[in-house]
Amino acid sequence: MEFRHEIINFPKKLPIKFFLHRIGNVSRHWHQSLELIVAMKGQVDINVGNAAYRLGAGDLILINSNEVHELHSEDATMVALQIKLELLKEVVVDIKKMYFDCNTANTNDPEAFKNIKRIVAQILQHNINASEFVDLKNASLVYELIYELCAHFSSDEPEAALQPKEGLDRLRRILDYVNSHYGEPISLQEVAKQEFLSVPYLSKYFKKKLGLSFSEYLKDLRLHYAVNDLLNESLTIDKIAAKNGFPNVRSFVTAFSEKYGELPSVWRKKHAEEVSGSIEATKEKSVNYYQDEPHSYHEEISRFIESNLGEPSVYAPRERILRSLTSTIQIDLSGPADRLNHHFKNFIGVSRVKEVLYAVVQEALRTAQREIGFKYIKMHGLLDDDLMVYDEDAEGKPLFNFRLIDKAFDFLLSVGLKPLVQFSFMPAKLASDLSKTVFYANMNTSPPKDMEKWNRLVEALTLHLIGRYGTEEVRSWLFCVWNEPSSSNLLFGFKQDETFFLLYQNTYETVKNIDPALPFGGPAAFSTYNKSEDWLFSFLAFSQSSGCLPDFITVHYYDIDLISHDNHLSMDKQLNLSPVTDSFKQFIDRLQDRLREAKLADLPVYMTEWNSTVSHKDLMSDTCFKSSYVIKNIAENYDRLDSFGYWLLTDLHEENRLPRQVFHGGLGLFTFNNIKKPAYHAFCFLNKLGDFLVERGDGYFVTKQADRYQILLYNYHHYDDIYANGISISISHKERYAHFPNKTNREFRLELSPLAGDFEIKHSVVNRTYGSAYDNALNLGQTEELSRDDIEYLRRISIPKIEKERISCSEGLTIHAVLEPFEIRLIEVSKIYEPGRSRSLQQANSNVEEIK
């Protein structure tokens, strides 16, 4: 398989494409364009016609027009520049006769290729941080490359390689037909009939053109697609064989074993871990909780540029602010104001109940509750074995122990948090499959082997909680069962949805039989950008028909793109992000529309997990991008759901092994040693908003509280399409803002009226200079291992900047602010009262207005 990423869209008048590849196997193909391939990392075997070459790092080869070629590698990264021959029509007399011998494997003179590599390095250099005039530079470099090829690498085309147009058209038709019908019982006789050729002639023709027989080509093509299907565990081996055109299972197993050296079932089991977290074809296609940061080409590219240009400093990403956008906004303070409920504060999350017992997590929770004040907390692992909840005696009789749960819940209640009691995951003594575990903590996610014992566990814990904390208190909590059952059997889901439906119904009825007033909700359904919520509504239909409709719905949303390519899973575990800026709003629109259609619009909807990615190693998560992302999406969708549970509180969790670097791209609001990230300050700003919405729009959100006004501004920028496609070209631990090519300042002029008197204007600012612990760590020259003094220093200085001024006005107030890219700013306008006058009387009018 090939994973090829187009990183430059050249203009139409310059018909050239530039790609980065991370490849495994690319089957035989050809094209009319020239293709220059430069290996940057690893080794790649390339067959051109009947000749075979091995390229290592720094080697290159030019594939001429119409040359049949294929590529094979275990793990290689390369750059490919495709040049359409139309480009040369204006400068070359006969492009049909152009042929180049440009291949480092054919020479002992590496200096001959120095200029070729230099030009490719310059193309990379100029397009990583492209200016608005980069197309001009691209044109000049490509023509320079063509000159270099013509001047030093022109050659006579080997006679064996000459192919008339008629022959090329025939071969193209044959391959198009085979590629479209490989899943059917096609034969050489059938193709020969299509082309009006004899079978012996076509057999020799095919072998001559592609270097292998028709049957060998067809078998390889079928195996290529069958390998992908093996990663979809909902397909049996016999279904895979039939789907991909093998006459029977035996022929598939034999062909697979010959090529890969093992049975398909063994290969599937061996590679199951590589796609843990992927979703069956009927569910989400390729979400992966083990995803590292997007494929990073940073080291290979920087090394290649430095070695071929000798100018590493030129490659260093440049901070470019193109211009300042100005927005003049008139705000009428006398108009009606809508009441705000501040639902963003209803949920926060930690990964597991066990982690609540850690001192550093308790410290983070105390801080968050003191400075923000969330209502509920989402946690996994309430029934995990490391809390010693469930055991059995020698006769199989259940034994319960809730002491560690009590410790965790006692602490949560002491800081004002109410638990979402999520019955998960499966104790080993109850698990139907001891091997079905996920994450570094090895949580068991198999269904219970004994439903009666599961019900007894749920009943015992629920009764214990009521006995310890009281009926009225526990009725103010929320209950549910499991996590993301819509996901794959490799993750939290089960092989059959009916298995989960039965688990849900039993748990629901067990809790409701104890106290019908205990709120029991639907399971957290996993949703993403551009994905339907079919599973959720299938579950709701079941619960309605079975008399166990939940009291509320819980959903998860991650801004990732799970569109599969050709309905096949990705073998390189690539994680794509949403390419559009309003995908969060689109999801809420879609969900609310379907709830109305199902006549379930009155059900509360708690979003208990939400973030831009599921990756705990997305390096932008530590930056000001994430704070502006939080403000933008909550401001644009304020109170549209009953909670916006940001996932998660701290980087200290046990889903993945804890990285060495403090700023490793974790999802937490705190680092694992409790340094506040910019996203944490975003929630602090939101917490200072008033209870009445005055006005909102692109980049601003204005509220009021009595005679005070709060203006929240944000300058959000979306990452480019390269990063959205899961590719990191220029991001590293020391540079994380490079995938925002058109960053701009944004200037706001806010005209507030009517307003008269003396006012204090307080600006609280978070940007790359103030409130960003990661950027502050860069200034220390260290973002990985930090000393205790460094950590304490970063805790103290990574706070918002505060500025105050006093202004007098008679008819209105104008506030001016220029925001840097990713900056968030809270402006608080407070009236200053004259000494000796009653403040309550001066507040009366505004209070009466709000009551109305």
N, C-alpha and C positions, 0 to 999 in steps of 0.2 A: 504493500500500500504506500501511497504517497501523501504527504501532508505539505501542501504547497500554498504559500501565502503571498498574494500580490501586494507589494508595498508601495508601488508607484503607479498611478494612473497617468500616463503621459497624454498630452493633448492629442486630439484627433489628427492634426496635421503632422504629428510625430508618432507614427504607428509602432511603438515600442512598449514592451512590458518588462517589468523587473520584479523578480520573485525571490523570496527566501524559501528554501525547502528544508524540511526535516524528513528524511525518507526511510522507508524500509525496502519495499519492492515496487518498481514501476514497470509494468509489463510492456512488451514491444509496441512501439507506436512511431509515428513520424508526423512531421508538419512541414509546411512550406517555408516557415520562418527559419532564419539562422538562430542558433541558441548557443550562447557562451556560458559554460558551466565552470564555476570556480569552487573547489572544495575548501571549506573553511575549518572543518573539524571532522575527525574520524576518517574512515576509509570507505570509498565507494567503488564498486565494480560496475563498469560501463561497457556494454556490448554495442558496437556500431557496425551494422552489417554482420559480417562473420568475424570481425576482429574484437578482441577483448582487451580492456585496459583497467588498471587499478590506479585510482587517484587517491593521494593522501592530502593532508592539510597543505594548502598553498598551491596545489596542482590545478591545472585548468585544461579544458578541451572545448573545441568549437564543433558543434554538430551542424553540418551543412544542410541545406534545403533538401528535403525528401529522403534523408538518410534514416533508415529504420534503426531504432536504438532502444535499449532498456537499461535500467539501473537497479542495483541491489546493494543493500547495506544494512548492517545491524543497527548502527546509530551514527548517522553522518548529518552534518549541516552544510548546505551549499548555497551559493548565490547563482541565479540563472537570469541572463539578460536575453530576451527574445527580440529579434529585429525582423520586422516584416520587409521583404525585399522591395515592396513598393517605395520604400524610403529612398532607394538608390536609383530610381528611374530618372531623376533629374540630373544625376551626376555620373552615371555609368551607362555606357552605350548598350551593352548586352548583359543584363543581369542573369540570363539563363546560363551563361558560360562561367559565372563566378563560382569559384571553389577555393576553400582555404584549408591549408594543412597547419592547424594551430593546436598542438597537443603536446603538453610537457612530457608525456610518456614516450614520445618519439624522438626525444633529443637529450643531449647531455649539456646543453647550453641554457641554463636557467636565466641568464641575463637577457636572452632574446625576448623574454616575456615580461620584462620589467615594466615597460610602458603600458602593456595591456592591464597588468595588475594595478598600476598607478591610476589608470582611468577608472577602473571599477571601484577602487578605494575612494576616489573623488566623488563618484556618483553616490556611494553610500554616505559619505561625509556630508554632502550638501542636502541630502534628502531626509536625514534623520531629524534635523531641526530646520525644516524647509522655510525659506523666505517666500514672500509673495512673488518673487521673480525667479523662482527655482526652475521653471520651465525653460527659460532662456539658457540657464546653465546646463540643464539636461540636454538640450539640443546641441550645444557646443561640444559637450563631452561625447555624445553619441557619434557625432560626425568625426570627432577626433579618433574615436575607436574604429570607425569604418576605415578612415585613412590608414591607421596603423595596420589593420588587417590587409588592406589592399597593397600597401607599400612593402610589407615584410612577410606576409604569409600566403600570398596568392599561389595557386598551384593548379596543375592540370588535373581534372577530375579523372580518377581511375576508370578505365573502360567498363569494368565490371559494375561500377556504381551508376553508370548512365542509365537512366530510366525514362523512356518516352512518356509523354503526358497520358497517352492512352493506357499504358501499363499502370501508371499511378492511379488513374481513375478506377480501373478495374480492381486494384488491390484495396482501394478505399471502399468501394462498394461491398467487396467480400467481407472486410473486417467490420464494417458498419452492420452488415446483416448478422454476422456471427455474434457481435457484441449485443445486439438487440434480441437475439433468440437463443442465447446460451442455455436458458432454463428449459428449452424444449428439446425433443429428441431429433436434433438436426444431424445431417450426415454430409459427407463430401459429395455424394451423388446428388443430393438436393441442391447444394450450392453450385455444382457444375451445371445443373439444369438451369438455374437462375441466370448463369453467365453464358449459356449456349456453348459450353466447352465439354470436351471428353473428360472422364474421371482421371485417366492416367496423366493427361496434359495438366489438369488443374493441380494434381498432387505434386508434380515436379515444379510447376510454377510457384506454388505456395512455399515449398521447401526452399526454393532458390531465393525468393524475396524475403522470407522471414527467418530462414536458417533453422527451422524446425517444421515437422510435419503438421498437417491440419489437425490430426487427432491429438498431438501433443499440445498444440496451441489451445484447442478447445478444452482439454483437461486442465491446463494451467489456469485458463480463464475461469472455469467453474470452481476450482479450488480457491482462487483469489476471493470470490464472493462467499464461498462456503466458510472460510476462516472468519469473516465478519459475523456470519450467522451463528457460529459457535458461541459467540459472546452473548447472544440472546438466549438465556436459559429457558425461555418459554417455548423454544423450538426444539423438538426432539431430533435425534440424529437421523432418523428415517425421513422426517419432514425436511431437514436441511438437504439431504441427498436428492429428494424429489424436487424441491424448489430450485435447485441449481443444475438440473438436467441429467443427473446420474441415473442410469437405468435401474439401479437397485442399491440398497445399503451396502452390500458387499463390495461393489465396484467403487463406491465412494471411500469406504474404509481402506481398501487396497491402495487407491490413488493417493489418499492423504498420508498413509503410512510410508509409502515410497518417497514422498516429497519431504515430509516433516519428521520422519523417523519415529513416530509414535501414533497410537490410536487417537481418533478424534476425541473420544471421551476423556482420555488422559490429558490431551492438550487443553481441553476445556477446563478441567479441574485445576490444572497448573496455572492457567491464565485468569482464573476467576478473581483472584485477589487484585489483579491489575485493574479490573473494572469495578471493584467493590464500590457500591454507591450508584452504579448505573441502574437504569430502570428498564423493565421489560418493554417490548414494543408497544404494548397496550397502555403503557403508563409513560412517565417522563423518560426521555430517551437517553440522556447521557450526563446527568448531574453526578458529580464526584466529590465527596467530602474529603478525599485524600489528596485533592488537587494542591499542588504547590503554586507558586506565583506563575503567571502566564509564561509560556515558553520564552525564555530570555536568550536572546542572541547577543546581548550586550558585550560579553567578554570576547566572543569570537570576532565580532565586528570591530571592536576597539583594537584588538590585537592585530587584525588584518590591516586596518587603517594605519596604525602606528608603524607596522613593519614595512608598509609600501609607500608611505608618505613621510615617515620620520617626523610627524607633527602631531603628537598626542594632544597638545594643548589646543589645536584647532578643532579637534573632535569634541572637546568638552562642551556640553550643552550650554547654549547661551540663553540668558534670560532676556526674552524679547517681548516687550509690551508694545503692540502695534499702534494703539491709539486709545483715546478715552471716550467712551460712549456717555452721552449726557442725557439724563432723564429729568424733565421738569414735571413735578407731580403736585397738583392742587388737591388739598384734602379739606373737605368741609366737616368741621368738628360738630356742627349743629344738627347733622342728619341723624336718622335712626341708627341705633347700634344693636347688633345681634349678640346674644349671650353666648359666651364660650364655656365649654366644659373641660377643656384641657385634657382630653383623652390620651394624649401622648404620655401622660404620667401614670397611666393605669397599669403598665407592665414594664418590668425589667427582668433580665434573665441571667442565671448562672448555669453552667453546663450540667452539673450534677449536685444532688442533695449532699453528697459527701463533702463537696468543696465548701459548703457553708460552714463546716467545722474548722476550716483552716483560718488561722489568725489573720493572714493577709487579705483573704476574701472578706472576712468580717469587718476589717478596717475599711475596705472599699465600700461595703454596704453601709456602714455607719456614715461615711462621708457623703455618699449619694443620697441617703435619706435626710441628712442634715441640710444639704444644699439644694436638693431637688424635691425629694419626697414622693417616691412611687407608692402605688397601692398594693399591687399583686406582684408575685415573683414566679417565674417559670423555671422549673428544674427537671432534669431527667433523673432516672436511676433511683427512684424512691424504694424500689424493691430489690435493688442489686445486692449481690452477696457481700460486698464490702461494708454494707450496713448491718449485716448479720440478722436480717429480718426473718428468714424462713429456713427451717430445717425439718428433718423427720427422724423419729426414733427408729429402733431396729425393726419395728413392726409396720413402719410406713405411716405412723400417725403424725400429723403436722405439729410442729413446734414453732411458736412465734416469739419474737424479741423486738420490741419497738424503742429500745432505750436510745439508740443513736438518732432515730427519727425525732424523738422527743427533744434531744439536745439541739438539733438543727432548727426545729420549729419554735422552741423556746427562744432561741436567739432572734429568729426572724420577727416574731411578735414583739420582742423587746425593742426593735428598731422601727416598728410600725408597718411591717410588711405582712400581708396575708398570702398564704400559699395557694397556688394552683396544684391541687393534689392529683398528680398524674400517676396512675397505677402503671408503672413500668420500672425496669424491664423484667425479664424472667429469672427468678432464682434457679440455680443449677438443679436443685432437687425437683423442681417442677418442669424443667425444660424438656421439650420433646426432641431437641437436637442440641447436644452439648457443643458441637462444632460451629454453630451459627452465632458468631460473635462479631462485634464491630468496634472499631477505634482502638486506641492504645490501651484503654481500660478494659477491653474485652467484655463489653456488656452483651449479655445473651439476649437475642431478639427473636427467638423461636416461640411459637405458640405453646400453651401449657399442654402437657401430656395427660393431665387429669383436670377437667373443667370443674368438677366438684371441689377439689382441693383449692383451685384458684379462687372460687367463690368464697370458700371458708377464709382464705387469706384476706380478701377484700373486706369481708364482713368483720373479721376480727380487728383489722386496722381501723376501719371506720368507727366501730363501737369504741375502740380505745381512744381515738381522737375526741369523740363526743364526751367520753368520761373524763378525759384529762382537761379539755379546754371549755367544755360547756356547749350545750345545744345552740344557744343564740350566737355564740362566737363562730362555731363551725358552719352554721348556716350562712355566714357572711363570706365564707371561702368559696372556691370553685373546684369542681371535681371533673376529671376526664380519664380516659384510658388510652395508653400507648402514644406513640409519636410517629407522625408521617407514615401511616399504614399504606398510603398510596405509593410508597417507594418500593424498590425492588426487594425480592426475597434475599438478595445479597446485603441489604441494608436493614431497614425496619419492617418492611412489608412481608407478607406471606405469599406462598405460591398461588393461593386462591383467595380472592376477596371475601368469599363466603366464610373462610376461616376467621378473618377479622370481624366480620359482621356478627358472628356467633359470640366471639369474645366480648365485643362491645355490648351486645344485648344482655349477656349474663352479668357483666359488671354493672351496667345501668340498673338492671332490676335488683341486683343485690343491694346497691346503695339506696335506691328508692324504697325498697322494702323496709329499710331501717328508718328512714325519714324522708318522705316525699318532698320536703322543703329544701333538701340539700340540692344546690344547683349542679346539674350534671350536663356536661357539654360534649359536642362532637369532637372527634379526633382532629389533630392538627393536620389539615390537608396542605400538601406542598404545592405551591404555585410559583410560576416564573413569568418573565416577559414572554409574550406571544405563545402562551400555552393555555388551552382550554381547561376549565375546572370540571371536566366530565366526571372524574372519580368522586369528587365531593358531592355532586348532585345524584350520583348513583347511590352513594351512602345515604343521603337524605331521603331518597325515595324508599330505600329499604327501611329506614327507621320510621318513616310515616306509616308504611304498610304493616309494620310489625309492632306498632304501638309503643315505640321507644324513641320518639322524636326528642332530640337534645334540647335543653333549656337555652343553650347558646352555641355558637359555632366558633371554633378556633381555626385559624389559618396561618400559614407561613408564606412569606413572600421574599424571594431573592431576585435581584435584578440581573438575572443571567438568561442567556438565550440557549434554549435546548432544541432548536430546530436541527434535526439530523440531516445528514447528506446522503441522498439515495436510500433513505430508510436504514442506514447502517450505523452501528455504534463506532465511536472514535477509539482507535486502539492506542493512541498516544495520550489519552486522558486529558485532552484539551478542554479548557473551560472558557466559554465565550461569555462576554458581558453584553448587556443590552446596548444596542447602538443608538437608541433614541432617548431623548432627555425626559420625556413624560411617560415612560413605561409604568411607573408606579401609579399614576393617575389612571392610565388605561386599564390596569388590573382592577382597581377599585370600581371603575365604571362597569367593567365586564361582570364583576362579581355581583354588584348591586342590581344590574339589569336582570341577571339570571335568578336572583332571589325574588325579585318582583314577579317574574314569569312563573316561578314555582309557588307564589303566594306565601313566601316565607320572609318577606321583607321586615317583619317585626322581630325576628330573631336577632338578639345582640351578636355582633361579630367582633371577636377579640383576635387581633393580630398579635400572636405571642412570640413570633420570630420575624425579623425583618432586617435586611442589609443589602448592600449593593452586590455582594458575592457570598458564596459559601466557603471560599478559600480562606484559610487562616494564614496564608503567606502572600497575600496581595499587598505589595509594598506601598500602595497608595493609601491603605487603611490607616497608616500612622500620620498622614499628612493633613493639611488644611483642605484638601479635596473633600475628605469625609465630613468635616464640619459643615461645609457649604452644601454638601449632598443632603445631610440631615435636615438643615434649616429649609432648604428649597422644598423637599418633598413633604415635610410636615406642614409648612406654611401653605402650600398649594392644596393640601388635602385635610386641613385642620378639622378634627372632630367628625370626619366622614365615616370612620369606623369607631368601635368602642374602645380600642386600644391600638397603639403602635409600639409593640414591644421590640425595642432594638436588641438585637442579638450580637454581642452579649456584654455583660458588665466588665469583665476582666480577661486579659490574655492568659491568666492562670487557670487552665482547664485541662482535662485529661482526654480530649478527643485525639489530639496528636501528641507526640513526644515534644516536650518543651524545648524550643530552639535555644541556641546559645545567645543569639542577638536579642537585645532588649526590644529594638524596633525592627521586628521581623515581619510586619504586615498582619498581625493578629487582629481579630474582629473586636477586641475589647475597647471599652471607653477608658480603661486604665491599662497600662503595661502590667506585666506580671509582678512587678515590684511597686505598683501603685503610683506611677507617674501619670498625671492626667494628660490625656491626648486632646487634640482640638475638638473631636466629636463630643467629648464630655462637656466642654464649655458651651457647645451648641445647646445642649439640654439645659444648662444653667441659664442661658439667655432666654430660652423658651419659657422657663419657669418664672421669669420676671414679667411676662406679659400680663396685661390687665384682663378683666373678666368680660369686656365688651369689645367686639370687633368694629372698628371705625371704617377701615378700608384696606384692601389688599390688591396687589397687582404684581407684575413681573419684577421681582427683586425686592419687594417691600411688603410689610405686614404691619398695620397700625392698630393699636388697641388703646383702651383707656380704663382707668380705675379712679372714680371720683374726679378730682381735678388734676389728675396726672395722666400723661400720655406716654406710650411706649412704641417706639418705631424700630422694627427689626428689618435690617437691610442685609442683602447677601449678593455676592457676585460669583455666581456658579458658572463653571465651565465643564463641559462634558469631554471625556477622553476621546481621542480620535478613533477611526474605524480600525486601525491597526491593533490597538490595544483591546478594542471590543472583540476582535477576532481571536483573542487569546495569545497575542504575540507581543513580547517585550523586546523592542529593538534597542532602546536607549535608556531603559530604567535599570538602576543598580541600587545598592544599599546607600550610595551617596548622591544619587540623582533620581528623583521620583516625580518630577513635574514635566518631563520632556514630551509626554504624549498628549500635550495640549498645545498644538501648534499656533493657535490664534488667540492667545491670552490677551485680554484687554482690561485696562482700568475701567471703572464705571463711576460716573459722576452723577450724584443725585442732588436736585434742588427741590426741597419739600416746602411747599407754601401752605401753612396751616392757618385757617381762619374759620370763624372769628376768634380772636384771641387778644387779650389785652392785660397788661400788668407786667410784673417782674417775674422772670423765670430762671430757674437753674437748668442748664442743659448738660447732661452727663453722657459722655460717649464711652462705651465699653467695646474694645476692639480685639478681635482675634484674627491674625494673619501670619505670614511666615516670619515676621519679626517678633510678634507678641502672642504669647499663648500657645505656641507650637513647640512641644517638647522635642520632637524629631529635629526641627530646624535649629533649635537651641543646641542639641547634641552635635549637629554638624559644625556649629561654631566652636565647639570644644575639640573638634577634630576626631571625634569618636562616636560611632553609632552602634557598635557591637557590644563588647564587654565593657561595662562601666564600673568604676570603683564606687564604694559606699559614699564617698564625698561627692562624686559626680552625680549620683542618684539623688542625694539630698539637695544638691545645688539645682538640678533640673526641676525637682518638685517645687522649690521656692520661686524660681524665675519663670516657670511656664504657666503664667497667669495672664489674663487679659490686661491690655493697657487701658487705663482710665483717665479721661480728660474731662474737666468741668469748666463751664463758663456761665456768666450771668448776662441775661439780655432783657431789655425793656422794650415793649411794643404796645401800640395803641389799637391797631386794626387787624394785625395778623403777624405771624412769625415765619421767617424763612430760615430753614436749616440746610446747610450745605455740607456734603460729605463726598469724598472721593475714595472709592474702595479698590484695593488691589485685587488681582485675580484670586479667587477662593476666599476672600475676606468676608467675615460676618461681623456685623456691628449692631449693637443695641444702643439706641438713643432714648434716654429717659428725660421727659420734659416735666418739671415740677414747678408749680406756682410758689412764689416766695411771698409770704404774708407780712404785712406791716406790723410792727410791734404794737401791742395793745388792742388790736382788733380781733374779734372773735373769728377764728378759723372756721368753726362749724357753720356760722351764718354765711360766710363767703362760699362754702361748699354746697349750700342748700340747693341752688338751681341745678347744678350738675347731678346731685343725688336724685332729685325729683325726676329729672330727665331719664336717668338710668332705670328708675323704678317703673316709669311708663313703658 
